[in-house]
């Protein structure tokens, strides 16, 4: 056999072995997730959330009036102003540079412009996070950062990308959490963060951590993104692969939850194969990269993900309310057990 032929055989063997490993890792990861499913959710945990208020908030944020909330757009600015007004009405202490707002600028590089007409770079000079704070009851404790992004894809020739599940649902849940914590504070301080420009590369979370040393020493980040729709009554709590100390806490939470809380979507390719790893896909990644542990609550993609059909009327009111109740229970559990 010639040297070239030997190299070809070795190459084919390596590719075949990699394919078999990938398929095996995918099968094992799906089996691990599926093994969590037989136990039906039916807990009797506490109810914290006003469902009418929750649905009113998500409906407003996903309305045509907000125009898809693209960073820097009139609808994005309107959403920002409304969220800041809600922070004030709830009674959160301002935690931005100008009251509740943390302005920032960035340059977005578009890969699409390699093949489509238009500029390869876009300057965003009017982005801003909305930040509030609730003091904790124990002096000297480090904060828990609770976050959701309010931006979405805006309006195109295709129509308005309403972004009801992605993630007006996360922001409305964030407001529900803030209302609860304002009345019943945690031991730890809570930083309540509505981030801008997540869809453009996690820019808001990056600006937040770059400017706030306190955030880089937070005990954890709880990130909410797509928490209102799932036909199987399931919500994932991702992050336990990286921070297994959260597993027993979340096991207690899911024993009380009215929705099924699953672990997964947080393993790298070599462990999870073709099961999506969400570690880098939302704002929690910036915290993870800075060494801050995270738990990310989110549903798996549905047919309306990143389409104009992601509208508030598709949201299951019961499921959504039960999810937000569970998230508040989880935050209170983390607070009670973390140093």
Secondary structure, 3 states (H helix, E strand, C coil): CCHHHHHHHHHHHHHHHHHHHHHHHHHHHHHHHHCCCCCCCCCCCCCCCCHHHHHHHHHHHCCHHHCCCCCCCHHHHHHHHHHHHHHHHHCCEECCCECCEEEEEEEEECHHHHCCCCCCEEEEEEEEEEEEEECCCCCCCCCEEEEEECCCCEEECCEEECCHHHHHHHHHHHHHHHHHHHHCCCCCCEEEEEECCCCCCCHHHHHHHHHCHHHHCCCEEEEECCCCCCCCCEEEEECCCCCHHHHHHHHHHHHHCCCEEEECCCCCHHHHCCCCCCCCCCCHHHHHHCCCCEEEEECCCCCCCCCCCCCHHHCCHHHHHHHHHHHHHHHHHHHHHCC
